[in-house]
Amino acid sequence: MSVLFEKPLPRMLVFLLGGIFLLNALATYFFWYWKIPPLDMLMHFAGGFWIGGTVLWAIFYGKNRFCRRVSKQSRVRIILAVLSAVLLVGLSWEIFEFALDYFSGRTDYDIIDTASDLSLDMVGGFIASLYFLKIISGPKEEVKNNDR
């Protein structure tokens, strides 16, 4: 049997996805997105964080790992890869929302809301990158000067 990943998805990401799902279901049912506007911002941040963490998990623990060690140069490339993935998913979501609104007859499209949503997706992905790269890199060893 072939295994796709060396380690299972971290519990934190599993619980975050479950929380996003549950909160979104409740917010949609009870119209919280219209009653509590900052909730949309929180959900986009959480979604970006989840996507970022999941992409990092795939990069480091996939069967054909893209990365084995974290150096300063690879750290920048990894963060850019994560942000690219988050932007791709965020743009796809915004296109989906636009199409849904268009075909349902709702025409109050707001570019500022879209820009805000994408920005919060990216911030969430960036914070996830910093957080998970710190965990993956592990604690730094102190370099002792033994020249004397």
N, C-alpha and C positions, 0 to 999 in steps of 0.2 A: 504494500500500500504506500502510495506517495503522499508525503506530508508537505503542504504548501508553506508552512511557517514553523520556525524552530521553537517559538514560544507562542502561547495563546495571547490574544488581545488582552492588554492589561485591564484588570477589573475596573479601574477608574474610568476608562473609556467606555466600557460596557455600561456602567451605571450612569455615566453622563449621557450616553445615547438613550437609555431608558428614560432618564429624567427629561431630556429634550422631547421625546415622543409623548410622554405623559403630560407635560406642561403645555405642549402645542395642542394636544387634543382638548384639554380643559380650556385653554385660552380661546380656541376656535368655538367650542360649544357655548361658553359663557360670554363671548364677545369681549374678552379681556384685551385683545389687541387694540380695540377701539376705545375702551374705557381706561386702559393703562398704557399709553404710548411708549414709555421706556421699556416695556416688556419685549417689544420687537427688537430693540437694541440688544437686550440681554440675550435673546435667542440667537441673534446673528453672531454675537461674540462667542457664545457656547458652541454653535455650529462650526465656526471657524476653528475653535480650539479642538473640537472633536476631529475634524478633517485633518488638521495639522498633526495631531497625535497619531492618528491612524496611518497617515502617510509615513511618518517617522518609523512607526512599527513595521510597516512593509519594507522600508528601506533597510532597516537593521536586522530584521528577523525573517525576511522572506527566504524562500528556498534558494533563490539566486540573488543573494544579498548584493545590493549596490555598494554598500559601504561596510567596512569591517572596523576601521578605527576612525577617530575624530581628530583631525588636525585643524590648525587655524584656517587653512585654505579650504579644506573639505567642509568645515562648519559653515562658511559663507555659501558654498554651493548647495549644501543641504537645506539651509534656510531659504535660499532662492527657489529650490525645487518644491519645498513645502508651500511657500507663498504662491507659486505658480499653480499648484494643484488647488489650493484654496480659492484662488481667483477664478480658475476654470469652473469649479463647482458653484461658486457664488454667482458668476455670470450666467451659468446654465439655469440656476434657480430664478434669477431675475427675469430671464427670457420666458421661463415657464409662467411666472406670475403675470408678466405682461400679456402673454397669450391667453391665459385664463381670464384676465380682466377684459381683454379685447373681445373674446368670444362670448363672454357672459353679458356684454353690453355695458360694462363699467368702464368709463373713459377718463377717469380722473388720475391719469398717470403723472407721477411726480419724480422728476429726475433727481431732486435733492434727496428724496427718500432712498432711491436706488443707490446713489453715491454714498449715503450714510450706511446703508446695509452692506455694501461691498467693503467700505472702510472698516466696519466692525468685524466683518468676516476676516479681513487681513490682519487686524490687530489680534484677534483670537488665535489665528494661525501662527503669528509671530511669537506670541506669549507661549503657545504650546511648544514651538521650536526651542525657545530658550529653556523652558522647564524640562522637557524630555531630553534635550541634549545634555543638560546638566546631570540628569539621572544616568543616562547612557554612558557619559564620559567618566562618571564616578568621581570620587574625591581626588584632588590633585596631590601628588606626593611632594613633600618638601625636598628641595635640592639642598644638600648639605655641602658646605665648602670645606673640603678636607685637604687644602693645599699646604697647610702648615705641618 
